[in-house]
Amino acid sequence: MSSYTLWLRRLSPLLIFIFSVIVFILLNPSKPELKQDAQKPALPIVEVMEISPQSLALIIPSYGVAQPKYKTKVVVEVSGRIIKLSPVFVSGGFLRKGDVLAKIDPADYHADLLQAEAQFAQAQASLDEEMARGEVAKVEFKGYDSGTPPSLGLRKPQLQREQANVKAAKAALEKAKRNFERTVISAPFDAIVKARSADLGQFVSTGSEIGQLFDTQVAEIRLPISTHDLVHLESLISPNIDVELMSKLGEKSQYWQGRITRSEGIVDEKSRMAYLIAEVQDPYQRESQQQEHALPLQFGTFLDANITGKVVSQAVKLPRHLVRDGLVAVVTPENKIEMRSVLPVRSDAENVYIQNSFKTGDRVSLTQFTSLANGQEVEVLGEISKEDSTKETQQENN
């Protein structure tokens, strides 16, 4: 074997490797490296509410139960047997002032009235007779020369006795008339019957209770408020302010308008609450025409109340969770967070009333600011949607 062949055999693997590298380089040319743009870190997305300060009436929440302003027990003033009961004198029945509730057997009282009339007539006749005798006595003593005629001779004591008898007979007659009239028991005011406790044919004695009536002209609601809320009322002596009353009946909420007419003027020692009295006129809608689907305010209904307090100028009402430690997250026009210190005037379970802390057009973050810091840059939810729609439009045009 020649030396040339031997060297060729030894170098053939190296030649094959070099050839393979050349072919790989020719088939896979080097590509320029792409420079990656530095991505901006994602900004927090917040939802904002644009606010406008205005004059707001402070709302003081309370609660109470509707009760009649006047209620009375129907008590008989004469004894006897009940011979008549009104068909509407039942629990839930509506009455007008003067309607007859019940009637007691008047026979004995009618007899007493006739007897009293007779006694009065007899006493009046005796008085007239005595007056005539007195005139005769004056004539007889006309020429009396021994000084002043004696009063007995002029029958003055006898006349006074007969006048007293007439007064007594007249008083007895008036009493007999009243007792006779009291056999008919009437409603003292427009009312609803709470209960009836007597039946037809039952014997009742003087002072017996036969029913209970609630006045339907005015309903009263006793509303407790904390002593801290008293300063938010226009007046404590004569509050005379509006109150909205609400009760959930079934799936719907019913509303009634009332007026705060007075304060009880005493703070309860146990609860440390003051009490306002609200009134609703014509709660059963017997006089006025209410809305088509409005329901009467029945006594015993539990009510939530919103009492109208003082009017605060340059005020904003915000949900309570947006205010923490007197701070509110405001989004500036540059989309940066400003932790603004605010002046709360009043707060309740749901809202905070803030005064002189905002101007028109300020944007308050509705996103809780637990993870937000003062000066932090954010993205506003509405503006993101606008940018996305603009990009889509540009892509469609391209």
Helices and strands as residue ranges (DSSP letters): H 3-27, E 45-46, E 48-50, E 54-68, E 71-75, E 80-85, E 94-95, E 100-104, H 107-140, H 156-181, E 184-186, E 191-196, E 203-204, E 209-215, E 218-226, G 227-232, E 241-249, E 252-263, E 273-281, E 302-319, G 320-322, E 327-331, E 337-341, E 344-347, E 351-355, E 363-365, G 369-371, E 379-380, H 381-397
